[in-house]
Amino acid sequence: MLTRKQYELLMFIDQRLRATGISPSFDEMKDALDLKSKSGIHRLITGLEERGFIRRLAHRARALEVMKLPENVGDLPLPASAKFSPTVIKGNFAQNALAGAAQVAGAADAVSLPLYGKIAAGTPIEALRDHSSTVEVPSALLGSGEHYALTVEGDSMIDAGILDGDTVLIRRCDGADAGTIVVALVDEMEVTLKRLRRKGASIALEPANKKYETRIFPPDRVRVQGRLVGLMRTY
């Protein structure tokens, strides 16, 4: 018999694997279960592994496999979705330019998000601003709020698990904590997907690839346009 938290974690892992083929990170699992530290996730995973519900795949980071689900899974509510975290798009980023699809968590099996184009993970490129493009996203990957999607092109975020060709899911917001992967508007001209850091009074946009340098700006040159909440990958 599973505890409530074990069940919620198992179902979250299963949903993410079915939707993307990729195990969620410990931070994503922590946020999804509203836990304060990753140590609680380690204990829950160990408990699930001991009971035969999941197994860890050797020699692969973040690799989990769901072996079975509880027999009464249909009788229990699914857990809430994760609150889950390239370089340049040129265009108009006024308040209504990146209007996304508002989604109430759990309201639908899939949500149609606007796909605004390509965002470069490396060398700046001009985005494809085709407002007629959309992408169907499992609602399990989204929480409440307004979302949009971008396609990654390049390799500057590969160490964060963001690869060329991935579709990143962005929750629209105008601020984020340090360490969050954000879509940031620089000088009202270019948009970059990077990890947000603070260097004293300055803003640092940090890549996840040692080949690229961290860019540092005064705060008046950078505006957050959204935060990464998930990604989808096609094989």
C-alpha positions, 0 to 999 in steps of 0.5 A, a space after each residue: 500500500 502506498 502513502 498519498 505522497 508516494 502515489 502522487 509522485 508515482 503518478 506524476 512520474 508516469 504522466 511525465 514519462 508518457 507525455 515526454 519520454 523523459 523522467 522529471 528532475 528532482 526539482 520538478 518532482 519537489 515542486 509538483 508535490 509541494 515539498 520543501 527539499 529534495 531529500 523528501 523526494 529521495 525517500 519517496 523514490 526509495 520507497 517506491 523502488 523497494 515496493 517494486 513500482 519504479 526502478 532506477 536505470 543504471 548509468 543514466 542520470 534522471 532515468 526512472 522506469 515505472 514498473 507498475 501502477 496501483 490496482 486502484 489507480 482509477 479510484 484516486 485523484 491524479 496529483 497536481 501538475 509540476 510547477 516546473 524552468 537559446 537565444 534570440 527572437 526578434 519582434 514585438 514583445 508588447 504585453 499582448 504579443 506573447 499572449 498565451 493560452 490560459 489553462 486551469 490545471 486539470 480542466 482538459 486532457 490537452 491544451 492548444 498553445 500558440 507556437 511562436 517560432 524558434 528560439 536559438 540555443 546558441 547563435 542568435 536567430 530571428 524567430 518564426 513569428 507565425 501566429 497561426 501555429 499551435 501545438 497540442 500539449 498534455 494538460 499534465 505538463 501545465 499548471 494554472 496561468 497563461 502559456 506559450 511554446 517555442 522551438 529550440 534550435 542550438 545547444 547552449 542549454 544542453 546541460 539543462 536537458 534542453 536539446 536542439 528541436 525540443 519544444 519548450 513550454 513557457 508560463 508567462 510572468 514578469 519576474 522569477 527567482 534566481 536559478 530559474 530558466 526564463 525567457 528574457 527580453 534584452 534591450 527590447 530587441 532580442 529574447 533569450 532562454 537562459 538561467 537567471 542569476 543575480 550578480 550584485 545589482 546586475 542580471 546574469 543570463 547563464 547558458 548551460 553549456 561551457 562553450 558559451 559565456 554568461 552575459 551580464 546586464 544592468 537590470 534596466 536592460 532585461 525584462 522577464 517574459 516567462 519561465 520554463 515549465 516543461 518541454 516536449 521531445 519527438 524521437 
